[in-house]
Amino acid sequence: MSEISETRTRRRRADAERSRSAILAAAVEVLSEEPDAGLERVATAAGITRQTVYAHFPSRDALLVAIADRLTAEVLAAYGEPDLESGSAIDALVRLIDTGRRFAEHYPVRLYPAAATGDEERHEPVADLLTRIVRHGQTTGEFTQELPVGWLVTCVVTLGHAAADLPARKAKATLHTTLRRLLTGQQ
């Protein structure tokens, strides 16, 4: 491949990535305001044609899955690596949960059943972080050892999803209290 061809290819890839990013940003914004909006509305908000949207996302469902992937990556980047050496496991867990809630409040987009495709894979990095935190808490004696790590992680995820159905002010306190009781075994 010639140098000119390589430059053109790189430019096309960069243009395609900019278009994809613009589509995802517009979709989050549009669907947050109007959950049933179609791809035409997303294209208009992104300043591109509907055909360009379809070139990147062959269906609305594919776009919703990409939004879920993007938001999951942003949550993980915002959380970073848990400091399990100097902090308590419960503090690390609360930081992770609160980071996730801030993103859910900032991006009120509801990702419908279509976006649930691949949820296990999407949640794997979060589940891995939770597993490390719970194991650390059990190792230090901060968390109960009566319940298996996998069970506790599943409970944390399920309770986090359930808290999304509570009013925002009540959700945080209720979730923190429930998790502390579950993980420490204390009333």
N, CA, C and O atoms as a DFTB+ gen file, in Angstrom:
748 C
 N C O
     1  1       0.854      -1.177       0.000
     2  2       0.000       0.000       0.000
     3  2       0.896       1.234       0.000
     4  3       1.884       1.301       0.731
     5  1       0.541       2.190      -0.816
     6  2       1.339       3.405      -0.915
     7  2       1.066       4.310       0.286
     8  3       0.088       4.152       1.017
     9  1       1.957       5.242       0.445
    10  2       1.815       6.196       1.557
    11  2       0.527       7.013       1.430
    12  3      -0.126       7.302       2.433
    13  1       0.165       7.380       0.213
    14  2      -1.063       8.145      -0.032
    15  2      -2.282       7.303       0.332
    16  3      -3.216       7.795       0.965
    17  1      -2.270       6.037      -0.069
    18  2      -3.390       5.141       0.258
    19  2      -3.530       4.955       1.765
    20  3      -4.641       4.954       2.296
    21  1      -2.408       4.799       2.444
    22  2      -2.443       4.643       3.902
    23  2      -3.020       5.887       4.570
    24  3      -3.816       5.776       5.503
    25  1      -2.631       7.055       4.106
    26  2      -3.142       8.307       4.659
    27  2      -4.652       8.403       4.445
    28  3      -5.387       8.782       5.357
    29  1      -5.109       8.064       3.254
    30  2      -6.552       8.096       2.966
    31  2      -7.306       7.107       3.851
    32  3      -8.375       7.422       4.374
    33  1      -6.752       5.929       4.012
    34  2      -7.397       4.907       4.846
    35  2      -7.497       5.385       6.292
    36  3      -8.540       5.243       6.929
    37  1      -6.414       5.949       6.800
    38  2      -6.440       6.474       8.176
    39  2      -7.457       7.595       8.331
    40  3      -8.160       7.673       9.338
    41  1      -7.532       8.470       7.315
    42  2      -8.479       9.583       7.347
    43  2      -9.915       9.044       7.352
    44  3     -10.762       9.532       8.101
    45  1     -10.187       8.029       6.508
    46  2     -11.532       7.432       6.479
    47  2     -11.876       6.796       7.816
    48  3     -13.004       6.928       8.292
    49  1     -10.924       6.113       8.422
    50  2     -11.167       5.506       9.742
    51  2     -11.439       6.579      10.787
    52  3     -12.333       6.422      11.619
    53  1     -10.688       7.649      10.750
    54  2     -10.897       8.746      11.705
    55  2     -12.260       9.387      11.489
    56  3     -12.964       9.696      12.450
    57  1     -12.635       9.588      10.220
    58  2     -13.960      10.147       9.916
    59  2     -15.061       9.212      10.402
    60  3     -16.058       9.655      10.971
    61  1     -14.875       7.929      10.174
    62  2     -15.874       6.941      10.602
    63  2     -15.996       6.932      12.128
    64  3     -17.100       6.828      12.663
    65  1     -14.873       7.038      12.820
    66  2     -14.920       7.049      14.291
    67  2     -15.600       8.316      14.810
    68  3     -16.350       8.265      15.785
    69  1     -15.338       9.455      14.158
    70  2     -16.014      10.691      14.551
    71  2     -17.520      10.578      14.326
    72  3     -18.310      11.011      15.164
    73  1     -17.913       9.998      13.202
    74  2     -19.343       9.812      12.918
    75  2     -19.978       8.901      13.960
    76  3     -21.057       9.192      14.475
    77  1     -19.315       7.819      14.261
    78  2     -19.831       6.863      15.256
    79  2     -19.982       7.544      16.614
    80  3     -21.006       7.381      17.277
    81  1     -18.988       8.294      17.024
    82  2     -19.049       9.009      18.306
    83  2     -20.180      10.035      18.314
    84  3     -20.897      10.171      19.305
    85  1     -20.334      10.756      17.205
    86  2     -21.411      11.751      17.109
    87  2     -22.778      11.077      17.179
    88  3     -23.700      11.594      17.811
    89  1     -22.902       9.933      16.535
    90  2     -24.172       9.198      16.569
    91  2     -24.482       8.753      17.992
    92  3     -25.604       8.931      18.466
    93  1     -23.500       8.178      18.673
    94  2     -23.732       7.698      20.040
    95  2     -24.081       8.845      20.986
    96  3     -24.992       8.724      21.805
    97  1     -23.357       9.951      20.872
    98  2     -23.648      11.102      21.739
    99  2     -25.046      11.645      21.464
   100  3     -25.796      11.945      22.392
   101  1     -25.388      11.767      20.194
   102  2     -26.723      12.267      19.837
   103  2     -27.802      11.291      20.294
   104  3     -28.849      11.710      20.787
   105  1     -27.557      10.011      20.134
   106  2     -28.552       9.008      20.536
   107  2     -28.815       9.046      22.028
   108  3     -29.966       8.957      22.455
   109  1     -27.765       9.178      22.830
   110  2     -27.957       9.270      24.281
   111  2     -28.818      10.484      24.612
   112  3     -29.756      10.394      25.403
   113  1     -28.493      11.604      24.005
   114  2     -29.233      12.854      24.249
   115  2     -30.695      12.728      23.797
   116  3     -31.616      13.028      24.557
   117  1     -30.891      12.288      22.572
   118  2     -32.240      12.201      21.998
   119  2     -33.085      11.183      22.763
   120  3     -34.225      11.472      23.127
   121  1     -32.535      10.003      23.007
   122  2     -33.313       8.950      23.657
   123  2     -33.566       9.242      25.132
   124  3     -34.513       8.715      25.716
   125  1     -32.729      10.077      25.734
   126  2     -32.982      10.501      27.112
   127  2     -34.225      11.378      27.174
   128  3     -35.000      11.317      28.129
   129  1     -34.403      12.195      26.138
   130  2     -35.548      13.103      26.083
   131  2     -36.779      12.437      25.479
   132  3     -37.907      12.700      25.898
   133  1     -36.557      11.582      24.502
   134  2     -37.651      10.980      23.741
   135  2     -37.324       9.495      23.502
   136  3     -36.793       9.144      22.448
   137  1     -37.637       8.620      24.476
   138  2     -37.226       7.208      24.411
   139  2     -37.663       6.457      23.156
   140  3     -37.010       5.486      22.773
   141  1     -38.733       6.872      22.514
   142  2     -39.211       6.160      21.329
   143  2     -38.732       6.777      20.019
   144  3     -39.193       6.390      18.945
   145  1     -37.819       7.723      20.100
   146  2     -37.335       8.402      18.891
   147  2     -36.703       7.398      17.933
   148  3     -36.102       6.408      18.350
   149  1     -36.851       7.672      16.662
   150  2     -36.279       6.807      15.636
   151  2     -34.891       7.248      15.224
   152  3     -34.371       8.255      15.706
   153  1     -34.303       6.483      14.330
   154  2     -32.942       6.771      13.879
   155  2     -32.862       8.045      13.049
   156  3     -31.809       8.680      12.986
   157  1     -33.955       8.418      12.417
   158  2     -33.984       9.679      11.658
   159  2     -33.730      10.853      12.606
   160  3     -32.958      11.758      12.290
   161  1     -34.373      10.829      13.748
   162  2     -34.207      11.898      14.760
   163  2     -32.770      11.907      15.291
   164  3     -32.188      12.971      15.497
   165  1     -32.210      10.728      15.508
   166  2     -30.817      10.623      15.975
   167  2     -29.873      11.189      14.918
   168  3     -28.943      11.926      15.245
   169  1     -30.109      10.844      13.652
   170  2     -29.263      11.342      12.564
   171  2     -29.300      12.860      12.496
   172  3     -28.260      13.504      12.353
   173  1     -30.496      13.434      12.599
   174  2     -30.635      14.889      12.563
   175  2     -29.854      15.529      13.703
   176  3     -29.131      16.504      13.498
   177  1     -30.001      14.980      14.901
   178  2     -29.296      15.532      16.069
   179  2     -27.781      15.409      15.914
   180  3     -27.035      16.258      16.403
   181  1     -27.329      14.360      15.239
   182  2     -25.889      14.156      15.041
   183  2     -25.348      14.961      13.868
   184  3     -24.135      15.067      13.689
   185  1     -26.255      15.533      13.062
   186  2     -25.826      16.320      11.914
   187  2     -25.327      15.473      10.757
   188  3     -24.460      15.898       9.993
   189  1     -25.881      14.271      10.631
   190  2     -25.487      13.364       9.543
   191  2     -26.747      12.771       8.917
   192  3     -27.861      13.038       9.369
   193  1     -26.562      11.979       7.893
   194  2     -27.716      11.373       7.230
   195  2     -28.120      10.084       7.927
   196  3     -27.337       9.469       8.650
   197  1     -29.373       9.694       7.684
   198  2     -29.877       8.439       8.250
   199  2     -29.067       7.261       7.697
   200  3     -28.831       6.284       8.407
   201  1     -28.647       7.353       6.446
   202  2     -27.848       6.283       5.849
   203  2     -26.521       6.099       6.585
   204  3     -26.039       4.976       6.735
   205  1     -25.937       7.197       7.037
   206  2     -24.690       7.107       7.800
   207  2     -24.931       6.383       9.121
   208  3     -24.109       5.574       9.551
   209  1     -26.058       6.675       9.759
   210  2     -26.397       5.966      11.001
   211  2     -26.498       4.477      10.709
   212  3     -25.922       3.661      11.429
   213  1     -27.231       4.117       9.652
   214  2     -27.391       2.701       9.304
   215  2     -26.079       2.043       8.883
   216  3     -25.917       0.834       9.043
   217  1     -25.155       2.815       8.355
   218  2     -23.849       2.251       7.994
   219  2     -23.089       1.798       9.234
   220  3     -22.324       0.836       9.180
   221  1     -23.298       2.490      10.352
   222  2     -22.634       2.133      11.611
   223  2     -23.462       1.185      12.461
   224  3     -22.919       0.311      13.138
   225  1     -24.770       1.357      12.425
   226  2     -25.679       0.574      13.268
   227  2     -26.838       0.090      12.396
   228  3     -27.728       0.872      12.061
   229  1     -26.833      -1.180      12.031
   230  2     -27.836      -1.687      11.092
   231  2     -29.275      -1.670      11.621
   232  3     -30.223      -1.859      10.859
   233  1     -29.431      -1.445      12.925
   234  2     -30.781      -1.394      13.495
   235  2     -30.767      -0.524      14.749
   236  3     -29.710      -0.197      15.288
   237  1     -31.941      -0.166      15.189
   238  2     -32.075       0.597      16.430
   239  2     -31.553      -0.223      17.610
   240  3     -30.926       0.311      18.525
   241  1     -31.826      -1.533      17.573
   242  2     -31.339      -2.418      18.629
   243  2     -29.815      -2.409      18.705
   244  3     -29.244      -2.378      19.795
   245  1     -29.163      -2.435      17.549
   246  2     -27.695      -2.397      17.521
   247  2     -27.184      -1.086      18.114
   248  3     -26.167      -1.069      18.807
   249  1     -27.885       0.004      17.844
   250  2     -27.505       1.298      18.415
   251  2     -27.669       1.281      19.938
   252  3     -26.814       1.797      20.657
   253  1     -28.750       0.698      20.427
   254  2     -28.984       0.631      21.875
   255  2     -27.913      -0.200      22.568
   256  3     -27.462       0.147      23.659
   257  1     -27.511      -1.286      21.943
   258  2     -26.446      -2.118      22.510
   259  2     -25.138      -1.324      22.556
   260  3     -24.406      -1.392      23.543
   261  1     -24.844      -0.578      21.499
   262  2     -23.617       0.234      21.468
   263  2     -23.647       1.315      22.540
   264  3     -22.618       1.622      23.141
   265  1     -24.828       1.901      22.785
   266  2     -24.953       2.895      23.854
   267  2     -24.647       2.247      25.197
   268  3     -23.893       2.797      25.999
   269  1     -25.228       1.089      25.440
   270  2     -24.988       0.381      26.706
   271  2     -23.503       0.058      26.872
   272  3     -22.958       0.203      27.966
   273  1     -22.848      -0.376      25.804
   274  2     -21.406      -0.665      25.865
   275  2     -20.606       0.589      26.189
   276  3     -19.685       0.560      27.004
   277  1     -20.969       1.684      25.542
   278  2     -20.247       2.943      25.769
   279  2     -20.408       3.423      27.214
   280  3     -19.433       3.818      27.853
   281  1     -21.635       3.388      27.721
   282  2     -21.873       3.857      29.083
   283  2     -21.182       2.961      30.111
   284  3     -20.680       3.451      31.123
   285  1     -21.156       1.661      29.857
   286  2     -20.451       0.739      30.756
   287  2     -18.966       1.064      30.781
   288  3     -18.355       1.090      31.849
   289  1     -18.384       1.313      29.622
   290  2     -16.959       1.667      29.553
   291  2     -16.693       2.977      30.296
   292  3     -15.673       3.109      30.973
   293  1     -17.605       3.945      30.173
   294  2     -17.430       5.223      30.872
   295  2     -17.503       5.048      32.388
   296  3     -16.738       5.674      33.122
   297  1     -18.418       4.203      32.858
   298  2     -18.522       3.946      34.301
   299  2     -17.228       3.321      34.806
   300  3     -16.696       3.736      35.836
   301  1     -16.722       2.326      34.086
   302  2     -15.489       1.661      34.509
   303  2     -14.311       2.621      34.507
   304  3     -13.477       2.585      35.412
   305  1     -14.237       3.473      33.502
   306  2     -13.147       4.456      33.449
   307  2     -13.255       5.455      34.599
   308  3     -12.246       5.843      35.188
   309  1     -14.477       5.866      34.912
   310  2     -14.677       6.822      36.008
   311  2     -14.340       6.195      37.358
   312  3     -13.820       6.868      38.248
   313  1     -14.632       4.932      37.502
   314  2     -14.359       4.272      38.780
   315  2     -12.879       3.994      38.954
   316  3     -12.327       4.199      40.034
   317  1     -12.237       3.529      37.900
   318  2     -10.814       3.222      37.981
   319  2     -10.549       1.973      38.795
   320  3     -11.432       1.131      38.957
   321  1      -9.360       1.855      39.298
   322  2      -8.961       0.700      40.108
   323  2      -9.330       0.935      41.570
   324  3      -9.017       1.990      42.120
   325  1      -9.983      -0.021      42.200
   326  2     -10.313       0.164      43.616
   327  2      -9.048       0.140      44.474
   328  3      -8.138      -0.657      44.241
   329  1      -9.008       1.014      45.456
   330  2      -7.873       1.061      46.376
   331  2      -8.171       0.127      47.541
   332  3      -8.684       0.547      48.578
   333  1      -7.839      -1.150      47.352
   334  2      -8.133      -2.143      48.384
   335  2      -7.006      -2.268      49.405
   336  3      -7.141      -2.978      50.402
   337  1      -5.919      -1.591      49.161
   338  2      -4.795      -1.678      50.099
   339  2      -4.969      -0.741      51.288
   340  3      -4.652      -1.097      52.423
   341  1      -5.477       0.466      51.017
   342  2      -5.562       1.437      52.106
   343  2      -6.988       1.714      52.560
   344  3      -7.192       2.289      53.630
   345  1      -7.968       1.319      51.773
   346  2      -9.353       1.598      52.139
   347  2     -10.102       0.339      52.507
   348  3      -9.628      -0.776      52.284
   349  1     -11.270       0.532      53.069
   350  2     -12.088      -0.627      53.435
   351  2     -12.850      -1.126      52.212
   352  3     -13.079      -0.388      51.255
   353  1     -13.232      -2.389      52.270
   354  2     -13.980      -2.993      51.167
   355  2     -15.347      -2.334      51.023
   356  3     -15.809      -2.109      49.905
   357  1     -15.994      -2.025      52.133
   358  2     -17.322      -1.411      52.050
   359  2     -17.218      -0.022      51.422
   360  3     -18.096       0.370      50.654
   361  1     -16.158       0.728      51.735
   362  2     -15.967       2.044      51.117
   363  2     -15.735       1.915      49.610
   364  3     -16.261       2.708      48.829
   365  1     -14.948       0.915      49.203
   366  2     -14.704       0.686      47.779
   367  2     -16.010       0.306      47.080
   368  3     -16.281       0.771      45.972
   369  1     -16.804      -0.524      47.716
   370  2     -18.079      -0.934      47.136
   371  2     -19.026       0.254      47.000
   372  3     -19.665       0.425      45.962
   373  1     -19.116       1.061      48.029
   374  2     -19.998       2.235      48.002
   375  2     -19.560       3.192      46.896
   376  3     -20.407       3.750      46.198
   377  1     -18.235       3.393      46.721
   378  2     -17.750       4.259      45.639
   379  2     -18.164       3.714      44.273
   380  3     -18.583       4.475      43.401
   381  1     -18.048       2.411      44.087
   382  2     -18.436       1.807      42.814
   383  2     -19.935       1.974      42.572
   384  3     -20.350       2.366      41.481
   385  1     -20.741       1.680      43.581
   386  2     -22.201       1.804      43.452
   387  2     -22.587       3.261      43.177
   388  3     -23.406       3.534      42.300
   389  1     -22.002       4.182      43.919
   390  2     -22.337       5.600      43.735
   391  2     -21.900       6.124      42.366
   392  3     -22.585       6.960      41.777
   393  1     -20.777       5.643      41.864
   394  2     -20.339       6.023      40.518
   395  2     -21.359       5.551      39.493
   396  3     -21.728       6.303      38.590
   397  1     -21.810       4.327      39.625
   398  2     -22.822       3.796      38.725
   399  2     -24.119       4.581      38.798
   400  3     -24.743       4.835      37.767
   401  1     -24.534       4.969      39.988
   402  2     -25.766       5.745      40.157
   403  2     -25.637       7.135      39.531
   404  3     -26.578       7.627      38.907
   405  1     -24.467       7.771      39.698
   406  2     -24.268       9.099      39.091
   407  2     -24.411       9.009      37.574
   408  3     -25.019       9.879      36.950
   409  1     -23.856       7.968      36.990
   410  2     -23.993       7.797      35.548
   411  2     -25.443       7.537      35.168
   412  3     -25.926       8.069      34.168
   413  1     -26.132       6.737      35.943
   414  2     -27.541       6.447      35.645
   415  2     -28.385       7.714      35.740
   416  3     -29.329       7.894      34.971
   417  1     -28.048       8.586      36.677
   418  2     -28.781       9.850      36.808
   419  2     -28.416      10.817      35.683
   420  3     -29.269      11.555      35.190
   421  1     -27.150      10.809      35.282
   422  2     -26.687      11.700      34.220
   423  2     -27.201      11.250      32.851
   424  3     -27.510      12.077      31.992
   425  1     -27.287       9.946      32.659
   426  2     -27.762       9.372      31.406
   427  2     -29.062       8.625      31.673
   428  3     -29.057       7.401      31.809
   429  1     -30.173       9.349      31.749
   430  2     -31.424       8.681      32.102
   431  2     -32.006       7.809      30.995
   432  3     -33.156       7.379      31.072
   433  1     -31.206       7.556      29.973
   434  2     -31.671       6.733      28.867
   435  2     -32.029       5.342      29.400
   436  3     -31.253       4.743      30.145
   437  1     -33.176       4.841      29.027
   438  2     -33.589       3.489      29.381
   439  2     -33.268       2.605      28.185
   440  3     -33.753       2.849      27.080
   441  1     -32.470       1.601      28.398
   442  2     -31.921       0.845      27.286
   443  2     -32.758      -0.363      26.871
   444  3     -32.226      -1.276      26.241
   445  1     -34.014      -0.398      27.194
   446  2     -34.976      -1.367      26.671
   447  2     -34.435      -2.792      26.627
   448  3     -33.233      -3.010      26.783
   449  1     -35.309      -3.744      26.418
   450  2     -34.864      -5.140      26.362
   451  2     -33.820      -5.411      25.276
   452  3     -32.970      -6.285      25.445
   453  1     -33.874      -4.682      24.178
   454  2     -32.912      -4.927      23.086
   455  2     -31.483      -4.738      23.554
   456  3     -30.586      -5.463      23.121
   457  1     -31.262      -3.780      24.428
   458  2     -29.905      -3.520      24.891
   459  2     -29.452      -4.559      25.896
   460  3     -28.264      -4.635      26.213
   461  1     -30.377      -5.361      26.403
   462  2     -30.020      -6.396      27.373
   463  2     -29.219      -7.514      26.709
   464  3     -28.575      -8.304      27.400
   465  1     -29.249      -7.590      25.390
   466  2     -28.458      -8.581      24.677
   467  2     -26.992      -8.361      25.024
   468  3     -26.459      -7.264      24.854
   469  1     -26.363      -9.395      25.501
   470  2     -24.956      -9.284      25.869
   471  2     -24.733      -8.663      27.233
   472  3     -23.605      -8.303      27.568
   473  1     -25.797      -8.528      28.036
   474  2     -25.647      -7.914      29.349
   475  2     -24.629      -8.642      30.217
   476  3     -23.858      -7.997      30.928
   477  1     -24.611      -9.959      30.174
   478  2     -23.659     -10.700      31.003
   479  2     -22.233     -10.330      30.637
   480  3     -21.400     -10.094      31.511
   481  1     -21.959     -10.282      29.348
   482  2     -20.619      -9.908      28.895
   483  2     -20.306      -8.459      29.259
   484  3     -19.192      -8.146      29.679
   485  1     -21.293      -7.578      29.096
   486  2     -21.108      -6.167      29.401
   487  2     -20.859      -5.968      30.904
   488  3     -20.068      -5.114      31.303
   489  1     -21.539      -6.760      31.720
   490  2     -21.403      -6.605      33.165
   491  2     -20.191      -7.342      33.742
   492  3     -19.872      -7.193      34.921
   493  1     -19.526      -8.126      32.915
   494  2     -18.400      -8.914      33.397
   495  2     -17.306      -8.071      34.075
   496  3     -16.852      -8.437      35.159
   497  1     -16.869      -6.956      33.472
   498  2     -15.826      -6.161      34.156
   499  2     -16.314      -5.596      35.496
   500  3     -15.539      -5.503      36.449
   501  1     -17.587      -5.222      35.568
   502  2     -18.136      -4.720      36.831
   503  2     -18.209      -5.861      37.835
   504  3     -17.856      -5.691      39.002
   505  1     -18.670      -7.030      37.378
   506  2     -18.745      -8.195      38.266
   507  2     -17.350      -8.582      38.768
   508  3     -17.196      -8.987      39.920
   509  1     -16.337      -8.459      37.907
   510  2     -14.962      -8.752      38.326
   511  2     -14.511      -7.793      39.430
   512  3     -13.894      -8.215      40.409
   513  1     -14.822      -6.501      39.269
   514  2     -14.480      -5.536      40.322
   515  2     -15.202      -5.869      41.621
   516  3     -14.603      -5.862      42.696
   517  1     -16.486      -6.158      41.510
   518  2     -17.264      -6.510      42.704
   519  2     -16.707      -7.763      43.371
   520  3     -16.631      -7.835      44.597
   521  1     -16.325      -8.735      42.577
   522  2     -15.751      -9.976      43.116
   523  2     -14.474      -9.680      43.892
   524  3     -14.273     -10.205      44.988
   525  1     -13.617      -8.845      43.328
   526  2     -12.370      -8.494      44.030
   527  2     -12.661      -7.781      45.351
   528  3     -12.015      -8.039      46.367
   529  1     -13.640      -6.885      45.317
   530  2     -13.990      -6.137      46.528
   531  2     -14.559      -7.077      47.595
   532  3     -14.174      -7.004      48.761
   533  1     -15.468      -7.951      47.192
   534  2     -16.083      -8.879      48.158
   535  2     -15.034      -9.839      48.712
   536  3     -15.006     -10.096      49.916
   537  1     -14.179     -10.365      47.854
   538  2     -13.111     -11.265      48.344
   539  2     -12.208     -10.542      49.346
   540  3     -11.842     -11.095      50.383
   541  1     -11.863      -9.319      49.022
   542  2     -11.026      -8.538      49.937
   543  2     -11.739      -8.356      51.270
   544  3     -11.137      -8.528      52.330
   545  1     -13.017      -8.010      51.216
   546  2     -13.788      -7.829      52.450
   547  2     -13.885      -9.097      53.264
   548  3     -13.858      -9.044      54.493
   549  1     -13.997     -10.239      52.604
   550  2     -14.043     -11.510      53.332
   551  2     -12.669     -11.853      53.908
   552  3     -12.572     -12.369      55.021
   553  1     -11.616     -11.570      53.154
   554  2     -10.259     -11.856      53.618
   555  2      -9.908     -11.036      54.859
   556  3      -9.262     -11.539      55.779
   557  1     -10.332      -9.781      54.880
   558  2     -10.018      -8.915      56.018
   559  2     -10.992      -9.082      57.178
   560  3     -10.783      -8.520      58.253
   561  1     -12.053      -9.852      56.963
   562  2     -13.053     -10.048      58.010
   563  2     -14.118      -8.964      58.052
   564  3     -14.982      -8.967      58.929
   565  1     -14.057      -8.045      57.111
   566  2     -15.033      -6.966      57.057
   567  2     -16.404      -7.481      56.588
   568  3     -17.444      -6.996      57.032
   569  1     -16.385      -8.473      55.683
   570  2     -17.618      -9.055      55.158
   571  2     -17.790     -10.467      55.697
   572  3     -16.823     -11.146      56.042
   573  1     -19.041     -10.889      55.759
   574  2     -19.351     -12.239      56.217
   575  2     -18.716     -13.285      55.307
   576  3     -18.631     -13.104      54.092
   577  1     -18.275     -14.373      55.914
   578  2     -17.733     -15.481      55.131
   579  2     -18.741     -16.619      55.040
   580  3     -18.451     -17.669      54.467
   581  1     -19.917     -16.408      55.603
   582  2     -20.958     -17.434      55.595
   583  2     -21.579     -17.624      54.221
   584  3     -22.112     -18.692      53.921
   585  1     -21.512     -16.591      53.381
   586  2     -22.134     -16.642      52.063
   587  2     -21.058     -16.648      50.985
   588  3     -20.040     -15.970      51.125
   589  1     -21.272     -17.407      49.910
   590  2     -20.269     -17.467      48.835
   591  2     -20.105     -16.122      48.128
   592  3     -21.047     -15.336      48.029
   593  1     -18.908     -15.878      47.646
   594  2     -18.582     -14.635      46.945
   595  2     -19.530     -14.412      45.768
   596  3     -20.083     -13.322      45.622
   597  1     -19.723     -15.420      44.936
   598  2     -20.585     -15.289      43.765
   599  2     -22.010     -14.897      44.128
   600  3     -22.642     -14.099      43.436
   601  1     -22.502     -15.459      45.208
   602  2     -23.856     -15.128      45.669
   603  2     -23.922     -13.659      46.087
   604  3     -24.857     -12.946      45.723
   605  1     -22.937     -13.218      46.843
   606  2     -22.924     -11.823      47.290
   607  2     -22.827     -10.860      46.110
   608  3     -23.490      -9.823      46.101
   609  1     -22.015     -11.191      45.126
   610  2     -21.883     -10.334      43.943
   611  2     -23.221     -10.264      43.203
   612  3     -23.652      -9.186      42.792
   613  1     -23.871     -11.408      43.037
   614  2     -25.182     -11.430      42.378
   615  2     -26.186     -10.584      43.140
   616  3     -26.971      -9.853      42.536
   617  1     -26.166     -10.676      44.464
   618  2     -27.075      -9.875      45.291
   619  2     -26.792      -8.378      45.142
   620  3     -27.726      -7.582      45.047
   621  1     -25.529      -7.991      45.119
   622  2     -25.166      -6.580      44.965
   623  2     -25.691      -6.047      43.635
   624  3     -26.281      -4.968      43.589
   625  1     -25.480      -6.795      42.555
   626  2     -25.939      -6.366      41.234
   627  2     -27.460      -6.268      41.205
   628  3     -28.012      -5.284      40.710
   629  1     -28.137      -7.283      41.732
   630  2     -29.602      -7.299      41.729
   631  2     -30.165      -6.150      42.557
   632  3     -31.116      -5.489      42.139
   633  1     -29.590      -5.912      43.712
   634  2     -30.054      -4.803      44.553
   635  2     -29.787      -3.454      43.887
   636  3     -30.593      -2.531      44.003
   637  1     -28.665      -3.341      43.195
   638  2     -28.367      -2.105      42.478
   639  2     -29.397      -1.821      41.404
   640  3     -29.824      -0.679      41.232
   641  1     -29.799      -2.858      40.679
   642  2     -30.839      -2.686      39.658
   643  2     -32.183      -2.356      40.304
   644  3     -32.928      -1.517      39.798
   645  1     -32.487      -3.007      41.407
   646  2     -33.766      -2.752      42.093
   647  2     -33.824      -1.322      42.621
   648  3     -34.889      -0.704      42.620
   649  1     -32.701      -0.798      43.068
   650  2     -32.671       0.567      43.602
   651  2     -33.005       1.602      42.534
   652  3     -33.456       2.702      42.855
   653  1     -32.787       1.257      41.273
   654  2     -33.116       2.189      40.183
   655  2     -34.610       2.478      40.112
   656  3     -35.023       3.483      39.534
   657  1     -35.418       1.602      40.697
   658  2     -36.868       1.799      40.684
   659  2     -37.357       2.650      41.859
   660  3     -38.536       3.000      41.926
   661  1     -36.454       2.982      42.781
   662  2     -36.825       3.813      43.936
   663  2     -36.604       5.287      43.606
   664  3     -35.819       5.612      42.715
   665  1     -37.297       6.184      44.323
   666  2     -36.999       7.618      44.152
   667  2     -35.524       7.875      44.468
   668  3     -34.976       7.279      45.395
   669  1     -34.889       8.751      43.712
   670  2     -33.439       8.986      43.820
   671  2     -32.980       9.251      45.250
   672  3     -31.963       8.706      45.681
   673  1     -33.714      10.080      45.992
   674  2     -33.282      10.399      47.357
   675  2     -33.297       9.175      48.265
   676  3     -32.430       9.015      49.124
   677  1     -34.278       8.326      48.068
   678  2     -34.413       7.151      48.928
   679  2     -33.502       6.009      48.475
   680  3     -33.057       5.208      49.296
   681  1     -33.228       5.935      47.190
   682  2     -32.475       4.815      46.625
   683  2     -31.088       4.676      47.242
   684  3     -30.693       3.579      47.638
   685  1     -30.359       5.764      47.324
   686  2     -28.978       5.701      47.803
   687  2     -28.911       5.196      49.239
   688  3     -28.166       4.261      49.533
   689  1     -29.678       5.804      50.128
   690  2     -29.643       5.396      51.542
   691  2     -30.134       3.959      51.711
   692  3     -29.559       3.184      52.476
   693  1     -31.189       3.615      51.000
   694  2     -31.740       2.259      51.111
   695  2     -30.735       1.230      50.615
   696  3     -30.536       0.196      51.253
   697  1     -30.107       1.508      49.487
   698  2     -29.129       0.575      48.935
   699  2     -27.914       0.445      49.845
   700  3     -27.455      -0.669      50.097
   701  1     -27.392       1.545      50.337
   702  2     -26.220       1.487      51.226
   703  2     -26.529       0.673      52.474
   704  3     -25.736      -0.181      52.867
   705  1     -27.675       0.929      53.100
   706  2     -28.057       0.205      54.316
   707  2     -28.212      -1.282      54.036
   708  3     -27.708      -2.117      54.787
   709  1     -28.905      -1.610      52.960
   710  2     -29.142      -3.015      52.619
   711  2     -27.833      -3.738      52.336
   712  3     -27.632      -4.860      52.800
   713  1     -26.937      -3.102      51.576
   714  2     -25.664      -3.735      51.250
   715  2     -24.801      -3.935      52.494
   716  3     -24.173      -4.982      52.653
   717  1     -24.767      -2.950      53.364
   718  2     -23.976      -3.098      54.593
   719  2     -24.484      -4.274      55.426
   720  3     -23.696      -5.067      55.942
   721  1     -25.791      -4.377      55.550
   722  2     -26.368      -5.476      56.333
   723  2     -26.093      -6.829      55.674
   724  3     -25.733      -7.795      56.348
   725  1     -26.263      -6.887      54.369
   726  2     -26.051      -8.132      53.650
   727  2     -24.585      -8.575      53.764
   728  3     -24.301      -9.726      54.096
   729  1     -23.672      -7.659      53.487
   730  2     -22.265      -8.020      53.395
   731  2     -21.588      -8.223      54.742
   732  3     -20.682      -9.047      54.864
   733  1     -22.016      -7.485      55.741
   734  2     -21.368      -7.623      57.053
   735  2     -22.098      -8.632      57.939
   736  3     -21.539      -9.132      58.915
   737  1     -23.349      -8.922      57.590
   738  2     -24.130      -9.851      58.408
   739  2     -24.627      -9.222      59.685
   740  3     -25.108      -9.920      60.576
   741  1     -24.516      -7.902      59.788
   742  2     -24.951      -7.210      61.002
   743  2     -26.279      -6.523      60.767
   744  3     -26.607      -6.150      59.641
   745  1     -27.028      -6.360      61.816
   746  2     -28.307      -5.642      61.759
   747  2     -28.023      -4.221      62.032
   748  3     -28.940      -3.399      62.041
